[in-house]
Amino acid sequence: MAIKLADAEMDLHKSLPAPLAKVLEGKRLLLWRGLLEKYGYDDMGVVPFMFEGVKLVGAHDAAPCFPLLLRPATLVAEDLQTSACWRRKATVGRSTQMDPTHIEHLEATATEELELGFMEGPFFSESEVSNYLGRDDWCVVRRFVLVQGAEMPS
């Protein structure tokens, strides 16, 4: 199947938008989809997410293998865009106390993701990010460490 799909895989990757192409480089998406279909995977809704990315607004189909839990949105895309600058300033201005080992872990993870090409940067100011994106209506998402189970300090 991989050999049969090789040319189509190359064509697909050439057609992907740059941000997706960067993250999906080397991934055999058509082979993956074919195997999901062949073995009757019960949530084929994941396929468009991989091919197109996940939209942050709007509705998605519910996976048939999980119970339907619907929480209607209270904002639309335009609301998020118009409030992005102020939400960003509130997030950046908020001070938080972090465990120094968590900071080290986040920095190491970010460095690794940058080296792997999963992230852009580094950026040292909001204006650098705005210049890079060509717009000012973007929002920052604070990263954090989630410690579970055996990783918990004793």
Secondary structure, 3 states (H helix, E strand, C coil): CHHHHHHHHHHHHHHCCHHHHHHHCCCCHHHHHHHHHHCCCCCCCHHHHHHHCCCCCCCCCCCCCCCCCCCCCCCCHHHHHHHHHHHHHHHHHCCCCCCHHHHHHHHHHHHHHHHCCCCCCCCCCHHHHHHHHCCCCCCCCCCCCCCCHHHCCC
